[in-house]
Amino acid sequence: MRLTRHIGHSLRLLLLLVSLWFAAEAGAQDLALLQLPTNSAITIPGGQGLDLVASAEPLGKGRFRLRAQNRSATIVSPDLGNGTIYTGYYGFGYGFSDAMDITMVLPFLMDGAGGLNKYGSGDPVLGIKWARPGRIRAGTHIASQLLLGLPLGYKGEHALDSIGGIRQFSSGGLDIGLNALLDVHFRKVSFYANGGLFRPGNVAVETQLVYGIGVEIGRSSRWVSFNSEYQARVALGAQSRAANILKFGARIQMFRGIELEFNQEIGFLDHPTPSQFTFGVRTHGFLSPRRRFVSRSTAYVPPAAPKRIYEPDSVLRLAIVEFGGFEEYSAGERIVERLRHELDPHDSLEVVDLARYSGIPQHGPLRPQQLSDIARKLGLDVIISGALTHYKENRFAGLRVPYLFEVPETEVKVGLRYRVMWFSSPAKIEMEALSQLIEGEGRLRKRVRLIPADRRDITVARSAAEIQQVHEGALDDLVFNLLDNMSQHFSWVPPQFAYADYR
């Protein structure tokens, strides 16, 4: 019943959008603007994003997006009468790494009027995006994107071109675009912002400044989401022009990983088409390790940690030497307390308190010989020591544009170089060691502030309790990463500590 009700709502929404399309007034297209060559790097997003505004959020390693979109509009030619222009976009995006996406968008154009037709491919656009942070489901993402419009579009001439033609399918040069992206995600609403400079390879095309904003409601919904965008394209030249687009759209998930999108665009100023209806298909999924389609609402659920058989045949005596460095924060003592809290409940481990013994070094990084002596004196099987390498606090880590907006963010990073020695024989002669550097990170993000004060006011959005919470989160993250790293190297570590990042 619930599925039927959702399908009914989706069909009613589809009928509403179709009726709005037919009800939209057909304005006259500016044929002179259509005949001008355009910067091919200004295209639709090939990966994450809406219809015009791209998303700073990365796809994630091994994930892909396929997109097909259709745009069509009627025109009036003074010589041939009524005609149509059709543009189909076919895009592919792939997560090359957790932070880097590679996209390719290939347009297909078809023009017709008075019984004459011209069709062919446009200039393909290669995109490379680098996002921060690389992990998915973050509250805020920022990214930089390079777009290259390759002059490989169809350049042949038809009878339609003998009377001036309608559109040029290729810009005739290598077009380059540099774009800055920002996303801010809340539970039910997401905001997007883009801004970049697009430089053409054809001297007949003017350099353009393109910026836009977008909002999406119900981004994680299983059935339907709504979005709206506004994009401005300002040509910087002797005769500057501006083309603005306002768009309303919706996405309906028909099957797992397959969405239909419908959009109504309204053009302003020098935009050649005053009104245009677009529709298309989006797919989401994985290319590795197994190719499959998945719903966008579940595409970023962390994979289940693999199970490891854990059958200890003895109880190991373990001791932790208090880590040195940054004593003003009591960092070493706090980390040791957290490690004891995590390891004490396991019957296969007996955590020895070194404070109960006199004449034993209990603080700072110790030499391997000192650790071996302590292990023999106390009958230890495992001993851990180390020192903190850095403890950094940044109360103003978020993005900030003076007098415009601020993304309040506090960041704490803690680094630890540790050594683990496991004496696998009763005589404490055979030993396995691990020495590595790990880091823990704590963050606190708050909602975007518009028109903030120019000076950095630490009392506006960050209380002392919240700052303390970030410090505690960084130490917790460090401990989880330490246990995760140990579980990958030693069989005596309980398997539930593996993949601690997924907690």
Solvent accessible surface area in square Angstrom, and as a share of the most:
residue,aa,sasa,rsa
1,M,187,0.83
2,R,169,0.62
3,L,99,0.49
4,T,94,0.54
5,R,122,0.45
6,H,46,0.21
7,I,87,0.44
8,G,20,0.19
9,H,91,0.41
10,S,18,0.12
11,L,95,0.47
12,R,139,0.51
13,L,28,0.14
14,L,51,0.25
15,L,122,0.61
16,L,98,0.49
17,L,21,0.11
18,V,47,0.27
19,S,57,0.37
20,L,90,0.45
21,W,103,0.36
22,F,148,0.62
23,A,77,0.60
24,A,38,0.29
25,E,154,0.69
26,A,95,0.74
27,G,30,0.29
28,A,93,0.72
29,Q,32,0.14
30,D,64,0.33
31,L,32,0.16
32,A,67,0.52
33,L,34,0.17
34,L,18,0.09
35,Q,58,0.26
36,L,75,0.37
37,P,22,0.14
38,T,93,0.54
39,N,5,0.03
40,S,21,0.13
41,A,0,0.00
42,I,30,0.15
43,T,34,0.20
44,I,6,0.03
45,P,9,0.06
46,G,5,0.05
47,G,10,0.10
48,Q,11,0.05
49,G,5,0.05
50,L,1,0.00
51,D,2,0.01
52,L,14,0.07
53,V,1,0.01
54,A,9,0.07
55,S,4,0.02
56,A,0,0.00
57,E,2,0.01
58,P,0,0.00
59,L,0,0.00
60,G,2,0.02
61,K,134,0.57
62,G,2,0.02
63,R,35,0.13
64,F,12,0.05
65,R,9,0.03
66,L,75,0.38
67,R,11,0.04
68,A,32,0.25
69,Q,1,0.00
70,N,34,0.18
71,R,24,0.09
72,S,53,0.34
73,A,12,0.10
74,T,83,0.48
75,I,3,0.01
76,V,97,0.56
77,S,11,0.07
78,P,118,0.75
79,D,105,0.54
80,L,48,0.24
81,G,29,0.28
82,N,120,0.62
83,G,9,0.09
84,T,73,0.42
85,I,10,0.05
86,Y,51,0.20
87,T,14,0.08
88,G,0,0.00
89,Y,39,0.15
90,Y,103,0.39
91,G,5,0.04
92,F,76,0.32
93,G,0,0.00
94,Y,62,0.24
95,G,0,0.00
96,F,117,0.49
97,S,34,0.22
98,D,82,0.42
99,A,15,0.12
100,M,45,0.20
101,D,1,0.01
102,I,59,0.30
103,T,11,0.06
104,M,71,0.32
105,V,4,0.02
106,L,76,0.38
107,P,16,0.10
108,F,67,0.28
109,L,19,0.09
110,M,80,0.36
111,D,3,0.01
112,G,9,0.09
113,A,5,0.04
114,G,50,0.48
115,G,74,0.71
116,L,58,0.29
117,N,87,0.45
118,K,13,0.06
119,Y,124,0.47
120,G,11,0.11
121,S,42,0.27
122,G,2,0.02
123,D,4,0.02
124,P,17,0.10
125,V,4,0.02
126,L,50,0.25
127,G,1,0.01
128,I,66,0.34
129,K,10,0.04
130,W,145,0.51
131,A,2,0.02
132,R,112,0.41
133,P,18,0.11
134,G,22,0.21
135,R,118,0.43
136,I,32,0.16
137,R,116,0.42
138,A,7,0.06
139,G,31,0.30
140,T,15,0.09
141,H,0,0.00
142,I,54,0.28
143,A,12,0.09
144,S,67,0.43
145,Q,18,0.08
146,L,60,0.30
147,L,17,0.08
148,L,41,0.20
149,G,0,0.00
150,L,46,0.23
151,P,46,0.29
152,L,122,0.61
153,G,5,0.05
154,Y,81,0.31
155,K,122,0.52
156,G,27,0.26
157,E,152,0.68
158,H,62,0.28
159,A,59,0.46
160,L,3,0.01
161,D,39,0.20
162,S,94,0.61
163,I,72,0.36
164,G,50,0.48
165,G,9,0.09
166,I,8,0.04
167,R,37,0.13
168,Q,97,0.43
169,F,10,0.04
170,S,13,0.09
171,S,5,0.03
172,G,51,0.49
173,G,9,0.08
174,L,85,0.42
175,D,0,0.00
176,I,67,0.34
177,G,0,0.00
178,L,110,0.55
179,N,20,0.10
180,A,63,0.49
181,L,5,0.03
182,L,25,0.12
183,D,0,0.00
184,V,13,0.08
185,H,23,0.10
186,F,90,0.38
187,R,222,0.81
188,K,140,0.59
189,V,44,0.25
190,S,2,0.01
191,F,96,0.40
192,Y,11,0.04
193,A,34,0.26
194,N,21,0.11
195,G,26,0.25
196,G,9,0.09
197,L,87,0.43
198,F,6,0.03
199,R,162,0.59
200,P,22,0.14
201,G,42,0.40
202,N,36,0.19
203,V,156,0.89
204,A,72,0.56
205,V,15,0.08
206,E,45,0.20
207,T,27,0.16
208,Q,32,0.14
209,L,70,0.35
210,V,10,0.06
211,Y,103,0.39
212,G,5,0.04
213,I,109,0.55
214,G,7,0.06
215,V,44,0.25
216,E,1,0.00
217,I,94,0.48
218,G,20,0.19
219,R,35,0.13
220,S,52,0.33
221,S,51,0.33
222,R,158,0.58
223,W,66,0.23
224,V,43,0.25
225,S,6,0.04
226,F,88,0.37
227,N,11,0.06
228,S,26,0.17
229,E,3,0.01
230,Y,77,0.29
231,Q,14,0.06
232,A,3,0.02
233,R,55,0.20
234,V,42,0.24
235,A,4,0.03
236,L,91,0.45
237,G,36,0.35
238,A,113,0.87
239,Q,145,0.64
240,S,74,0.47
241,R,93,0.34
242,A,26,0.20
243,A,17,0.13
244,N,21,0.11
245,I,3,0.02
246,L,47,0.24
247,K,1,0.00
248,F,103,0.43
249,G,7,0.07
250,A,2,0.01
251,R,6,0.02
252,I,5,0.03
253,Q,27,0.12
254,M,91,0.41
255,F,141,0.59
256,R,174,0.64
257,G,0,0.00
258,I,48,0.24
259,E,11,0.05
260,L,51,0.25
261,E,3,0.01
262,F,20,0.08
263,N,2,0.01
264,Q,26,0.11
265,E,4,0.02
266,I,64,0.33
267,G,13,0.12
268,F,83,0.35
269,L,129,0.64
270,D,53,0.27
271,H,29,0.13
272,P,31,0.20
273,T,8,0.05
274,P,41,0.26
275,S,29,0.19
276,Q,22,0.10
277,F,15,0.06
278,T,0,0.00
279,F,95,0.40
280,G,3,0.03
281,V,57,0.33
282,R,11,0.04
283,T,16,0.09
284,H,3,0.01
285,G,2,0.02
286,F,29,0.12
287,L,62,0.31
288,S,54,0.35
289,P,138,0.87
290,R,153,0.56
291,R,189,0.69
292,R,83,0.30
293,F,80,0.34
294,V,18,0.11
295,S,10,0.07
296,R,22,0.08
297,S,22,0.14
298,T,77,0.45
299,A,2,0.01
300,Y,14,0.05
301,V,94,0.54
302,P,73,0.46
303,P,85,0.53
304,A,98,0.76
305,A,50,0.39
306,P,87,0.55
307,K,205,0.87
308,R,81,0.30
309,I,148,0.75
310,Y,58,0.22
311,E,145,0.65
312,P,68,0.43
313,D,143,0.74
314,S,64,0.41
315,V,86,0.50
316,L,25,0.13
317,R,64,0.23
318,L,0,0.00
319,A,0,0.00
320,I,4,0.02
321,V,0,0.00
322,E,58,0.26
323,F,1,0.01
324,G,4,0.04
325,G,26,0.25
326,F,60,0.25
327,E,98,0.44
328,E,133,0.60
329,Y,80,0.30
330,S,52,0.33
331,A,0,0.00
332,G,4,0.04
333,E,93,0.42
334,R,49,0.18
335,I,0,0.00
336,V,8,0.04
337,E,90,0.40
338,R,49,0.18
339,L,1,0.00
340,R,53,0.19
341,H,136,0.61
342,E,39,0.18
343,L,1,0.01
344,D,85,0.44
345,P,100,0.63
346,H,35,0.16
347,D,134,0.70
348,S,15,0.09
349,L,10,0.05
350,E,78,0.35
351,V,28,0.16
352,V,8,0.05
353,D,46,0.24
354,L,5,0.02
355,A,76,0.59
356,R,187,0.68
357,Y,72,0.27
358,S,109,0.70
359,G,76,0.73
360,I,20,0.10
361,P,53,0.34
362,Q,64,0.28
363,H,86,0.38
364,G,7,0.06
365,P,86,0.54
366,L,16,0.08
367,R,160,0.58
368,P,66,0.42
369,Q,109,0.49
370,Q,51,0.23
371,L,0,0.00
372,S,18,0.11
373,D,49,0.26
374,I,4,0.02
375,A,0,0.00
376,R,125,0.46
377,K,143,0.60
378,L,25,0.13
379,G,33,0.32
380,L,0,0.00
381,D,27,0.14
382,V,0,0.00
383,I,0,0.00
384,I,1,0.00
385,S,1,0.01
386,G,5,0.05
387,A,26,0.20
388,L,12,0.06
389,T,65,0.38
390,H,42,0.19
391,Y,16,0.06
392,K,126,0.54
393,E,65,0.29
394,N,65,0.33
395,R,78,0.28
396,F,49,0.21
397,A,26,0.20
398,G,17,0.16
399,L,64,0.32
400,R,55,0.20
401,V,48,0.28
402,P,71,0.44
403,Y,135,0.51
404,L,109,0.54
405,F,47,0.20
406,E,10,0.04
407,V,1,0.01
408,P,2,0.01
409,E,11,0.05
410,T,0,0.00
411,E,18,0.08
412,V,0,0.00
413,K,58,0.25
414,V,0,0.00
415,G,0,0.00
416,L,0,0.00
417,R,123,0.45
418,Y,2,0.01
419,R,72,0.26
420,V,0,0.00
421,M,3,0.01
422,W,44,0.15
423,F,6,0.02
424,S,55,0.35
425,S,20,0.13
426,P,133,0.83
427,A,64,0.50
428,K,29,0.12
429,I,140,0.71
430,E,110,0.49
431,M,80,0.36
432,E,84,0.38
433,A,65,0.51
434,L,16,0.08
435,S,63,0.41
436,Q,63,0.28
437,L,88,0.44
438,I,19,0.09
439,E,75,0.34
440,G,0,0.00
441,E,52,0.23
442,G,5,0.05
443,R,55,0.20
444,L,32,0.16
445,R,61,0.22
446,K,73,0.31
447,R,182,0.66
448,V,43,0.25
449,R,66,0.24
450,L,135,0.67
451,I,137,0.70
452,P,5,0.03
453,A,53,0.41
454,D,73,0.38
455,R,170,0.62
456,R,149,0.54
457,D,33,0.17
458,I,75,0.38
459,T,106,0.62
460,V,69,0.40
461,A,17,0.14
462,R,18,0.06
463,S,56,0.36
464,A,88,0.69
465,A,79,0.61
466,E,43,0.19
467,I,13,0.07
468,Q,91,0.40
469,Q,115,0.51
470,V,4,0.02
471,H,12,0.06
472,E,50,0.22
473,G,29,0.28
474,A,0,0.00
475,L,0,0.00
476,D,52,0.27
477,D,41,0.21
478,L,0,0.00
479,V,2,0.01
480,F,52,0.22
481,N,32,0.16
482,L,0,0.00
483,L,1,0.01
484,D,26,0.14
485,N,27,0.14
486,M,1,0.00
487,S,8,0.05
488,Q,102,0.45
489,H,91,0.41
490,F,7,0.03
491,S,78,0.50
492,W,18,0.06
493,V,1,0.00
494,P,1,0.01
495,P,33,0.21
496,Q,102,0.45
497,F,5,0.02
498,A,18,0.14
499,Y,82,0.31
500,A,5,0.04
501,D,103,0.54
502,Y,102,0.39
503,R,145,0.53
